[in-house]
């Protein structure tokens, strides 16, 4: 049961992660990814190391968007 929940939660995280910039605001996407990662960790669906990797990926995605838009980086 927990493995099925984990797969569903990770799939939902990835679906949000791959949304194109024209589909969702970059900051909204970033904070949504963080909320989902936090929820997965609280539910013991992922380890703290997995949580850290998801948060790093979310941050890299936001940073790349900022660079594309002429922001610092």
Secondary structure, 3 states (H helix, E strand, C coil): CHHHHHHHHHHHHHHHHCCCCCCCCHHHHHHHHHHHHHHHHHCCCCCHHHHHHHHHHHHHHHHHHHHHCCCCC
